[in-house]
Amino acid sequence: MEKLDYDGIVEPWKADLIVARARRMGFRHDEIPDVQQGMILDVMSFRYDAAKSNGAQESTALQSVIDNHLKKMCRTTARYRARVDRLRDEPIP
């Protein structure tokens, strides 16, 4: 797997966190660069506010943002597969 370089755009630990969370959630190695590329804008726009964090560190708050995005991607894929299966099972008129 080729590691994408976002140096100068986001801190390296943030890009690495995307990869680690995607692996943990079961994304395949060939999907991870696309996942990372699709999520980098969310990570760039994330602003950590210690006053609103309820004691969570920046990495914990960012992990939550990343996990929510990954779950959304999984739900989208599951809905698409279910739709394809339904269409496949329909009789052709």
Buried (B, 14 or more C-beta within 10 A) or exposed (E): EEEBEBEEEBEEEBBEBBBBBBBEBEBEEEBBBEBBEEBBEBBEEBEBEEEEEEEBEBEEBBBEBBBEBBEEBEEEEEEEEEEEEEEEEEEEE
